[in-house]
Every structure is written in structure tokens, then in C-alpha cells.
Amino acid sequence: MVIFDAKTDELEQHYLRDFGAHPVASLHPGGPRTFMIADQAAKDIFSSYLFEE
């Protein structure tokens, strides 16, 4: 599971569209929106960055 903040509106849309991110409760009200990517989508992201050639 990956939990992160989207720093811009453009990144927020990218995470939703391309990674299937889900909004979750934010620890910083009024700040960046917090998202979660879990299960196979999270594994795929880790694999693509950890095992790049």
C-alpha cells in the first residue's frame, strides 16, 4: 500500500487516471489531497521503479 499527497491538481488527475489512486482522509486539512494506491497497482509501481533496466 502506498499513501501520498498530490502536490498539484495536475498530479492529482494523473494519479487518479493512470494509477487508479483512491482519495483518503488527509492529515493536513486545507493542504494537498491524500491518496492511496493498493494491491496489484502498488506492486506494479514498485516493480517498475525497483527493477528498471
Backbone hydrogen bonds, N-H to C=O, Kabsch-Sander energy under -0.5 kcal/mol:
donor,donor_aa,acceptor,acceptor_aa,energy
2,V,37,I,-3.0
4,F,35,F,-2.2
6,A,33,R,-2.7
7,K,5,D,-0.6
12,E,8,T,-2.1
13,Q,9,D,-2.2
14,H,10,E,-2.1
15,Y,11,L,-2.8
16,L,12,E,-2.1
17,R,13,Q,-2.8
18,D,14,H,-3.0
19,F,14,H,-0.6
19,F,15,Y,-1.2
20,G,16,L,-0.7
21,A,15,Y,-2.0
22,H,36,M,-2.6
24,V,34,T,-2.4
31,G,28,H,-2.7
33,R,6,A,-0.6
34,T,24,V,-0.6
35,F,4,F,-3.2
36,M,22,H,-2.2
37,I,2,V,-2.5
41,A,38,A,-0.9
42,A,38,A,-0.8
43,K,39,D,-2.0
44,D,40,Q,-2.7
45,I,41,A,-1.9
46,F,42,A,-2.5
47,S,43,K,-2.7
48,S,44,D,-2.2
49,Y,45,I,-1.7
50,L,46,F,-2.9
51,F,47,S,-2.1
